[in-house]
């Protein structure tokens, strides 16, 4: 029986999403400046989500979790 480990599966999924995103951005027929802004947008959203997660997890650890 084949056991699929979650980490290689995650890397494969992110790799395929990256290829799809690159392909989509390569075929856009918009201004070069706007294209560069759109390309960076997912990185900015991911960074905001990561920082928010760190702050919430730190706050919950200091004050105790409320269930």
N, C-alpha and C positions, 0 to 999 in steps of 0.2 A: 504494500500500500504506500502511495506517495504522500508524504507529509509536506505541506506547503508552509514554510515559515513566514511570519508576518513581515519581517524586515525586508527580505528580497522582493516580496510582493509589493510592498509600499514603494520601494525604489523603482520597480518596473512601472507601476502606475504613474509615478511622478515623471519618469522618463517619457512615457507615452503622452502625457499631458503637455510636457515641454515641447515635444516634437510637433504636436498639434497646434500649440500656441505659436511656435516659430513659423510654421507653415501658414497659419492664418495671417500673421502680421506681415509676412513676405508678400502676400498677394493683395494687400490693401492698396487702393489707389487714392491715397490722401497725401496731404502736405507732409514733407519730411519732418518738420518741427512737431506737428501734431502726432505723427507716428511715434516719435521718440517719447513723447509724453504718455501715450497709450501703452507703450512697451514697459515703462517703469511703474505704471499704476499697480499691477498685481504685487510687485515687490513692496510697495508702500503699504498696501492693505495688509499683507502678511506681517510686516514689521509692526504695524499698529495692533494687530490681533495678538502677536507674541508679547508685546510690552503690556498690553491690557491683561493678558492671562497671568503674566508674572506678578503684576501689582495685585490682582485679585487673590492669587494663591498666597502671596506673602501676607496680605491683610487677613485672610482666613486663618492662616497659621498663627498669627499674633493674637487674634481675638477669639479664636476657637470657632469651629463651624457651627452655624445655626441650622438646625434641622427642623 
